[in-house]
């Protein structure tokens, strides 16, 4: 009947809930880094999962992760286009302790070690922010989210070789930027 809503089978629902548990934080972190706004990123993550739920009958279970990140990326790009100005990414990240690359300071860390850790985190975020958008997307997907080149290719809508090239260049620039920012 045309009025009947699609009801996913129990196995698909288990896969959906697993994807929600496994990818919600990464999706939100990815969107936050693209938008520079954790509240808008939360909406993007929710909208991405809602879109996946609506298309469960069309998206193979194995493709949930790249599909979600592609939808999130497109939603972020739509938001950025609507803003009609160049967004300064990560401007509020210093207030968000959600995203750190270096392990958080432990109780037994000295104040000078805590300051060095904070300085390193700031340098890393600044280096990521300094990457051109295409390189930054590939870097975030592959290095931060741990996606394969094939999945990143599906998210970005470009050939695997392009992802490989962008990631290579992003790594080179990132390494150069971080080495300049952190004086060893």
N, C-alpha and C positions, 0 to 999 in steps of 0.2 A: 504494500500500500504506500502511496506517495507521502501520506501524512505521518507514517511511522518514522520515528527517529532511529538512527543507527545505534544499536546496542553492541558494544564490543564484547567479544568472547572473554571468559575469565583469564585465559593465558595472556591475551593482549593487555588486559587491565593490569595484570601483575607486572608485565614489562613496562607499562606506562608509569606505574607507581615506583618501580625500580629506577626508571629514568629520572623521575621527579626527585627522588632521594639522592641519586648519584650526580646529577648535573645542575641542580638548582643553584648551588653556591657558585659554581664555575661560570654559569650563564650570567648570573648577576654581576660577578666580578668583571667579566668580559664587557658587559654593557656599561658598567660604571666607568671602565677605562676608556671606552669609546665616547661616552656622553659627558663624563666629568660630573655626574649627578647620580648619587646612589638611590635617591627616591625615584627618579625617572627610570633608572636601571631596574629597580624592583618591578615597576609596571611593565617594562619590556620583558622581563623574565616571565612574569605571570601571563602576559599576552602570548608569549611564545608557547608556553605549556597549554594554554587554552586552544591555540591554533592546532597544536599537535593532537589534542583530544578530539577536536572537530574533524581531523583528517586521519584518525587512527586506521581507518579502513584502507587508506591509500599509501601510508608510509610503512615500509617494512621495519620490523622491530630492530634489525641490525643497523638501520639508518637513522634511528631516533636522534642520536647525538649530533651528527653533522646537520641534520634537518633543523633541529632546534637552534643551533648556532647560526645557521643561515637566516632563519626567520628573525632571530634576535638582531643580527647584523642589519638586515633590511629595515627593521623597525627603528633601530638607532639612526641609520642613514636618513630615514624619513623625518625623524625628529630634528636632526641636524639641519636638514634642508629647510624645514619650517622655521627654524630660528633665524635664518638669513643673516647670520654673521659667523665669523670664524670663532669657533669655541676654543677657549683655553682649557685644554684637557688637564685633569688632575689638580685644578686649582684648589679644590676642597679636600683633596686626598690626605693632606696633612692632618685634617681633623678626623678622618676615618682611619681607624686602626684595623679595619677589616682586611686590608691587603698589604701583607709584608712578605718580602722574599727571604729575609734573614730571620731566623728563629727569634721569637720574642725574648726579651731579657728575663733571665731566671732570677730567683731570689738571691742567689749567691753571686750575682754579677756586681762588680764594683761600678761606681758612678761613671768613671772614665770609660769603662767597657760599654756601659749602657749608652753613653753619648756617641761612642764610635759606631755602635750598632744602628742608632738612630740616623747618624750621618750617612752611613752606608745605604740604609733604606731610602733616604731622601735622594741620594745620588742615583740609585737604581731607578727610582720613579722618574726623576728628572731626565735620565738617559732614555727611558722608554718614551716619555713625552716628546723628546727631541727627534725621535725617528719620524720620517715621513709616514703619512697615514697608511699607505699600502704596505710598507715594511712593518709598521707597528701592528697592523692586523695579523699578518703572517706570524710575527714574533709572538704575539699574545696567544694565538691559537696553537701554535706548535710548541713553543718553549714554556709558556705559562700553563696552558690547558692540557698540554701533552698530546695533542691530536696528531694523527698521522698526516703525511703530506696529502694523501688521497682524500681524507676527511676535510682537511683545510681547503683543498681544491674545490670540494663540493660546497663548502660554506662560502668561499670567496667567488665562486663561479668563474674560475680560470683554470688553465691546465696545471697539472702537477709540476711540470718543469718551471712554470712561472712562480709557483709557491716556493719551490726549491731555490730559485734565483733570489726572490725577495727575502727569504729567510737567511740565505748566505750573506746578502748585503746588510740585512738588519743586524745579524750577529757581529759583522765587522764593525759597523758604526757603533753598536751598543758597547762592544769591548773598548773601542777607542774613547767613547764618551765617558764610560765608567772609569777608565784608567786616568783620565784627566780630572774627573770630579773627586775621586778618592786618591788622595796623595799618600802613597805608601812609603 
